[in-house]
């Protein structure tokens, strides 16, 4: 059974750095067809993708938050870590990690489709002094 | 960056209704479009990937169509458990950057 579980502080102060950990089970972070993303959702608002890390350690970040985000992984511990610097009250949200599955489609050449097939339950982070 | 829009932002429907939600990308994304359902207090759940492929375990009343910039999620006969918010998401970019639409809330008429 594939599961992902987010952990981290419930409350952070403005200007502090947030560190969140996603612990996965049921799959390996070294599998080339699987990777992990972080997504957040402010109360009552839409989903916002934050960052992604592939099995080969390639990373990608939200353009608007790139300067504040760092994603990393420890394959031996089955963990993906997201840090977000200079936290602000607008960063108050539920933070999710999700497994990304790569679907390979052949039609004379390969096309790679990526989608979030398993999600953690999320962890709520409040930014307040 | 590619921007995603959805219409309507909300709709009211009755059990048994056929419901259609539209998603539009700011540039062509081929078929790199996924749909998710989210119920209050829960994580999102994948419904459709690659624009029209039904995720394993998702009821067949859900279907997706479209390519390029315009996409549609259809629920053929709305069930009580389908009242939720629906998000589209693109995965076209290289390097991989996901973008979600703003969501469409489906509630009871």
Interface residues (C-beta under 8 A of the other chain):
Chain A: X37 X39 X46 X47 X48 X49 X52 X54 X58 X60 X62 X63 X96 X98 X103 X105 X111 X113 X114 X115 X116 X117 X119 X120 X121 X122
Chain B: X1 X30 X31 X32 X34 X36 X38 X43 X44 X45 X46 X49 X50 X53 X55 X87 X89 X91 X95 X96 X97 X98 X99 X100 X101 X102 X103
